[in-house]
Amino acid sequence: MPQLTPFEQITALLDREEAAYRVVEHAAEGRSLEVAAVRGTSVSQGAKALVCRVKGIEAPGVLAVLAGDRRAELKRIVAAVGGRKGGFAPAELAERLTGCVGGAIPPLPLLAEVPVVVDEEFLAAHEEIAFNAGRLDRSVVMATADYVRIVAPVVASIAAPSAPAPPLPQAGPRQPG
């Protein structure tokens, strides 16, 4: 029997677990802002999945998941899994652990037993999340509650604080016209 592709693994898992989801086919895209536009979702709904190496734990890596418009805070990811220190995994390791190229990594562990850490603010923000489903031209939009039920992630604050909005320019004195 041929091995399932990551996309087939994802849809088989979601079907088996009776998750509420839909597949969106689109032009190949891995950047959060651009893929949100073609999905018809907000950037903050997009699950950005990053593979990290963490020293002091048994697992070969950690899958960190946060909103597509946020940056990961490595120290928080390491603390969430009880590690000593960590860094982002090189592309080769990320691909080996997930079976996917960068930009297509789903927020689900497919090949390796890796802990999944999800940003608590991301989970609380939307009733549905969206992600590239193991390939750059297919996305899944699914119920957040089903995602949490199926993955059973560690939930922690792992996103860097949002940058404050830039101040509005001050109006200068009016020049006589």
C-alpha positions as CSV (number, residue, x, y, z in Angstrom):
1,M,0.0,0.0,0.0
2,P,1.5,3.4,-1.0
3,Q,2.4,5.8,1.8
4,L,-0.1,8.6,2.3
5,T,1.0,12.2,1.5
6,P,0.9,14.7,4.4
7,F,-2.3,16.1,3.0
8,E,-4.0,12.7,2.9
9,Q,-2.8,11.9,6.4
10,I,-4.4,15.2,7.6
11,T,-7.7,14.6,5.9
12,A,-7.8,11.0,7.0
13,L,-7.1,12.0,10.6
14,L,-9.8,14.7,10.6
15,D,-12.3,12.3,9.0
16,R,-11.5,9.6,11.5
17,E,-11.9,12.1,14.4
18,E,-15.2,13.5,12.8
19,A,-13.8,17.0,12.8
20,A,-15.7,19.9,11.3
21,Y,-13.4,21.2,8.5
22,R,-13.3,22.2,4.9
23,V,-10.5,22.1,2.3
24,V,-9.6,25.2,0.3
25,E,-7.7,24.7,-3.0
26,H,-5.7,27.7,-4.1
27,A,-2.5,28.9,-5.9
28,A,0.6,27.7,-4.1
29,E,1.4,30.1,-1.3
30,G,3.2,29.8,2.0
31,R,3.3,33.3,3.3
32,S,0.7,34.1,6.0
33,L,-0.7,37.3,4.6
34,E,-1.0,36.1,1.0
35,V,-2.5,32.7,1.8
36,A,-5.1,34.3,4.2
37,A,-6.4,36.4,1.3
38,V,-6.8,33.4,-1.0
39,R,-8.5,31.4,1.8
40,G,-10.9,34.2,2.7
41,T,-9.7,34.1,6.3
42,S,-7.9,36.7,8.5
43,V,-4.1,36.4,9.0
44,S,-4.6,36.0,12.7
45,Q,-6.7,32.8,12.0
46,G,-3.8,31.2,10.2
47,A,-1.9,28.6,12.2
48,K,1.8,29.3,11.7
49,A,3.7,26.0,12.6
50,L,7.4,26.2,13.5
51,V,9.7,23.4,14.3
52,C,12.0,24.1,17.1
53,R,14.9,22.1,18.7
54,V,14.8,22.1,22.4
55,K,17.6,20.9,24.7
56,G,16.7,19.0,27.8
57,I,13.7,17.0,26.4
58,E,13.5,13.6,24.9
59,A,11.6,14.6,21.7
60,P,13.6,15.4,18.5
61,G,11.8,18.7,18.2
62,V,8.8,20.7,19.2
63,L,6.0,22.0,16.9
64,A,5.1,25.5,18.0
65,V,1.8,26.9,16.7
66,L,0.8,30.6,16.8
67,A,-1.2,33.1,14.7
68,G,0.2,33.9,11.3
69,D,0.6,37.5,12.2
70,R,2.7,36.9,15.3
71,R,6.3,36.2,16.1
72,A,7.3,33.2,18.3
73,E,9.1,33.8,21.6
74,L,11.6,31.0,21.8
75,K,12.2,31.2,25.6
76,R,8.4,30.8,26.1
77,I,8.3,27.7,23.8
78,V,11.3,26.1,25.7
79,A,9.7,26.8,29.1
80,A,6.3,25.4,28.0
81,V,7.9,22.0,27.3
82,G,10.3,22.1,30.3
83,G,13.5,22.4,28.2
84,R,16.8,24.2,28.9
85,K,17.3,26.2,25.7
86,G,16.3,26.0,22.1
87,G,16.3,27.4,18.6
88,F,14.5,27.1,15.4
89,A,15.2,23.9,13.6
90,P,17.1,24.0,10.3
91,A,15.0,23.4,7.2
92,E,16.3,19.8,6.8
93,L,15.3,18.8,10.3
94,A,11.9,20.5,10.0
95,E,11.2,18.6,6.8
96,R,12.4,15.3,8.2
97,L,10.1,15.6,11.3
98,T,7.0,16.8,9.4
99,G,7.4,15.5,5.9
100,C,6.6,19.0,4.6
101,V,8.5,22.0,3.2
102,G,8.5,25.3,5.0
103,G,5.3,27.2,4.6
104,A,3.3,23.9,4.2
105,I,4.0,22.5,7.8
106,P,0.6,21.8,9.4
107,P,0.0,22.4,13.1
108,L,-0.4,18.6,13.6
109,P,2.4,16.1,14.3
110,L,2.4,13.7,11.3
111,L,5.7,11.8,11.2
112,A,7.4,12.1,14.5
113,E,6.4,12.1,18.1
114,V,6.9,15.8,18.8
115,P,5.1,17.8,21.5
116,V,2.8,20.5,20.1
117,V,2.7,23.8,21.9
118,V,0.0,26.3,20.8
119,D,-0.3,29.9,21.8
120,E,-3.2,30.4,24.1
121,E,-4.2,33.7,22.6
122,F,-4.4,32.2,19.1
123,L,-6.8,29.4,20.3
124,A,-9.0,31.9,22.1
125,A,-9.3,34.4,19.2
126,H,-11.2,32.4,16.6
127,E,-13.8,29.6,16.4
128,E,-12.0,28.3,13.3
129,I,-8.3,28.1,12.4
130,A,-6.8,27.7,9.0
131,F,-3.5,26.2,7.8
132,N,-1.6,24.9,4.8
133,A,-2.3,21.2,4.9
134,G,1.0,19.6,4.1
135,R,1.2,21.4,0.7
136,L,1.3,25.0,-0.5
137,D,-1.8,24.7,-2.6
138,R,-4.3,23.2,-0.1
139,S,-5.5,24.6,3.1
140,V,-7.8,23.3,5.8
141,V,-10.1,25.5,7.8
142,M,-11.4,23.7,10.9
143,A,-13.1,24.2,14.2
144,T,-10.7,25.3,16.8
145,A,-12.4,23.1,19.4
146,D,-11.9,20.0,17.2
147,Y,-8.2,20.9,16.7
148,V,-7.7,21.1,20.5
149,R,-9.6,17.8,21.0
150,I,-7.6,15.9,18.3
151,V,-4.1,17.3,19.0
152,A,-4.3,17.8,22.8
153,P,-1.5,20.4,22.7
154,V,0.3,22.1,25.5
155,V,-1.4,25.5,25.6
156,A,0.9,28.4,26.7
157,S,1.7,32.0,25.9
158,I,4.4,31.6,23.2
159,A,3.8,34.6,20.9
160,A,5.9,37.7,21.3
161,P,3.8,40.7,22.5
162,S,2.1,42.5,19.7
163,A,3.8,45.7,18.6
164,P,1.8,48.8,19.6
165,A,0.2,50.7,16.7
166,P,2.4,53.5,15.5
167,P,1.4,56.9,16.8
168,L,-0.7,59.1,14.5
169,P,1.2,62.0,13.1
170,Q,0.6,65.3,14.9
171,A,-0.9,68.1,13.0
172,G,1.6,71.0,12.8
173,P,0.6,74.6,12.9
174,R,-1.4,75.7,9.9
175,Q,0.5,77.8,7.4
176,P,-1.2,80.9,6.1
177,G,-2.4,80.3,2.6
